[in-house]
């Protein structure tokens, strides 16, 4: 099977735009991707859309056909939902269609509108990705759940709040000049440590923000790219998906994410690579501890060793393994249904050389994206490579 090539990408600015509807946001991102690819809308075979809480934020379900028409497409359109991993799962479906020969041209995308719900509404909406019986009814929200994971990590492996602060500082530094990022300002270790607590040991700057936004990508087969002379020099060569128990109480460990490991193992085998072959990564850092767990689950670090990666500069832009050059969810923003697709769009631009941080990976040939749902009850990993 030939890989799915990325012919075009598009993304709105992430941030606070409560006056914009989901269809408005997605129309902008999708049209940008289509224009970037230079393809004819009539050639599109299918649309896959990641969205998590349209029913709660906009009283809108059945978003596949809605967003297809917003883009002027008359194609089979499917909404994909897997909590915060919805966007990455939508990409996976498009990749499989292209690779299986079911389609030559697929638009994949994601969108979320959150600010119109307010902080309380958005927090409640996000909480339904947890286990209702064992978590939601007990008052657990995701800041609290990840705080439990961070506390347990410190108990088992060591580390402290300052280690996590270095993750936030790094990602804000990467986002500082990203014109599409929600937060375009650097922060200091002191500012992170002195910020108001959210759920100890994490404070305000350990948490990703509430975000409105959309992202899209155009995936094409090798044959279509060649026939239409498209500039599609980045390919998705590996894809993998993993699952874990929804409730933290039903898991074997709070400091190990098997969904990430299983998704990564599948993606590595699919692409014919190992974790050591990856030059840079975009990982799901909804909270600073989540980036640490991702680095270990993806096989970049042994368990208990990822906590010092940012502090030691190993995952910085000039480090051995740059992580979240876009700014990550922490600073770029986290419109949950769009996040997994935004990782693909940012990495594609990093490879192409038209991203503000492309210089950090100018010699790179292999990248990885990791998108997780809830407390990593679901995960999807993609391997991206420069096409030969």
Buried (B, 14 or more C-beta within 10 A) or exposed (E): EEBBBBBBBBBBBBBBBEEBBBBBBBBBBBBBBBEBBEBEBEBBBBBBBBBBBBBBBBEBEEBBBBBBEBBEBEBBBBBBBBBBBBBBBBBBBBBBBBBEEEBBBBBBBBBBBBBBBEEEBBBBBBBBBBBEEBBBEEEBBBBBBBBBBBBBBBEBBEBEBEBBBBBBBBBBBBBBEBEBBBBBEBBEBEBBBEBEEBBEBBBBBBBBBBBBBBBBBBBBBBEBBEEBEBEBBBBBBBBBBBBBBBBBEEBEEBBBBBBBBBBBBBBBEBBEBEBEBBBBBBBBBBBBBBBBBBBBBBBBBEBBEBBBBBBEBBBBBEBEBBBBBBBBBBBBBBBBBBBBBBBBBBBBBBBBEEBBBBEBBEEBBBBBBBBBBBBBBBBBBBBBBBBE
